[in-house]
């Protein structure tokens, strides 16, 4: 879930998200993120505030992809370090 880019000389063109990786896993991450963004509307915890601000600033679809990307990074770190999830206090 990383943006594609094309560069030539000193110019870099940022493009949409690439389609590399497991499509099923990507779909599940996006569906989960969509549920998070939808339910964050009335909440005031730190994560929900971040999601709501991101949604207002960048739009719903970009907020969904950002949450999916964040969740993917957290999952990768937990698996790479063989640790259990500890939510922030």
Secondary structure, 3 states (H helix, E strand, C coil): CCEEEEEECCEEEEEEECCCCCHHHHHHHHHHHHHHHHHCCCCCCHHHHHHHHHHHHHCHHHHHHHHHHHHHHHHHHHHHHCCCCCCCC
